[in-house]
Amino acid sequence: MISKADVIERLGSMIGKELTSQNLHEALFCEAKHKKILRRFSFGTHTYVQYKVQIDKDTQKPAAVDITIPGNPNTFRVGLVEENGQLIINSEPRINFSYLS
């Protein structure tokens, strides 16, 4: 399991990049010991990172994304902005403590 501090640091490196499953997997599982995980993801047999885009009720545009890593009890949230049809991460990651949503 990846520690909270490592997840926050690795998600922070994605600021300014497009939010895709491929980018999330590559950013989070970047160590040599994670090659097997990346290989399984690349072949399409496993997905280790799940995310859910939160829509702003007023503007109907994406405002944030909740990122969940199986095996890690925390949910991480980063801000989003939509540019040219792409979702771009634009804020530092935080641990989301609203587990009841």
C-alpha positions as CSV (number, residue, x, y, z in Angstrom):
1,M,0.0,0.0,0.0
2,I,1.2,3.5,-0.8
3,S,1.4,5.9,2.2
4,K,-0.8,9.0,2.4
5,A,2.2,11.3,2.1
6,D,3.4,9.5,-1.0
7,V,0.0,9.6,-2.6
8,I,-0.4,13.4,-1.9
9,E,3.1,14.0,-3.3
10,R,2.5,12.0,-6.4
11,L,-0.9,13.5,-7.0
12,G,0.7,17.0,-6.5
13,S,3.0,16.2,-9.4
14,M,-0.1,16.0,-11.7
15,I,-1.1,19.6,-11.4
16,G,-1.5,21.0,-14.8
17,K,-1.9,17.6,-16.4
18,E,-5.0,15.9,-17.8
19,L,-7.1,13.7,-15.6
20,T,-7.1,10.2,-17.1
21,S,-6.9,6.8,-15.7
22,Q,-3.6,6.2,-17.5
23,N,-2.0,9.4,-16.0
24,L,-3.3,8.5,-12.5
25,H,-1.8,5.0,-12.6
26,E,1.5,6.2,-14.0
27,A,1.8,8.9,-11.3
28,L,0.8,6.8,-8.4
29,F,2.6,3.6,-9.3
30,C,6.0,5.0,-10.4
31,E,8.3,2.9,-8.3
32,A,10.2,-0.1,-9.6
33,K,8.2,-2.4,-7.2
34,H,5.0,-1.3,-9.0
35,K,6.0,-2.5,-12.5
36,K,3.7,-5.5,-12.1
37,I,0.7,-3.3,-11.3
38,L,1.4,-1.0,-14.3
39,R,1.7,-4.0,-16.6
40,R,-1.6,-5.4,-15.4
41,F,-3.3,-2.1,-15.9
42,S,-1.7,-1.7,-19.4
43,F,-3.0,-5.1,-20.5
44,G,-6.5,-4.1,-19.2
45,T,-6.9,-6.8,-16.7
46,H,-6.9,-4.7,-13.5
47,T,-7.8,-1.2,-12.5
48,Y,-6.2,0.0,-9.2
49,V,-7.3,3.7,-9.1
50,Q,-10.9,4.8,-9.3
51,Y,-12.1,8.4,-9.5
52,K,-15.5,10.2,-9.5
53,V,-15.8,13.7,-10.9
54,Q,-17.9,16.0,-8.7
55,I,-20.0,18.5,-10.7
56,D,-20.6,22.0,-9.4
57,K,-24.4,22.4,-8.9
58,D,-24.5,26.1,-10.0
59,T,-22.4,26.0,-13.1
60,Q,-22.8,22.4,-14.1
61,K,-19.0,22.1,-14.7
62,P,-16.5,19.7,-13.1
63,A,-15.3,21.2,-9.9
64,A,-13.3,18.4,-8.2
65,V,-12.5,14.7,-8.4
66,D,-12.5,12.1,-5.6
67,I,-9.7,9.5,-6.1
68,T,-9.9,6.1,-4.4
69,I,-7.1,3.6,-4.2
70,P,-8.2,0.1,-3.2
71,G,-6.4,-1.0,0.0
72,N,-6.1,2.6,1.1
73,P,-8.9,3.8,3.4
74,N,-8.5,7.4,2.4
75,T,-10.2,9.3,-0.4
76,F,-8.2,12.1,-2.0
77,R,-9.7,15.2,-3.7
78,V,-8.1,17.5,-6.2
79,G,-9.7,20.5,-8.0
80,L,-10.4,20.4,-11.7
81,V,-10.8,22.9,-14.5
82,E,-12.2,22.1,-18.0
83,E,-10.0,23.3,-20.9
84,N,-10.8,22.4,-24.5
85,G,-12.9,19.4,-23.4
86,Q,-10.1,18.0,-21.2
87,L,-10.2,17.8,-17.4
88,I,-7.1,19.4,-16.0
89,I,-6.0,19.1,-12.4
90,N,-5.5,22.6,-11.0
91,S,-5.1,22.3,-7.2
92,E,-3.1,20.5,-4.5
93,P,-4.5,17.1,-3.4
94,R,-6.2,16.8,0.0
95,I,-7.6,14.0,2.0
96,N,-11.4,14.0,1.7
97,F,-12.9,13.3,5.1
98,S,-16.6,13.3,3.9
99,Y,-17.0,9.6,3.9
100,L,-20.8,9.7,4.2
101,S,-21.4,11.4,0.8
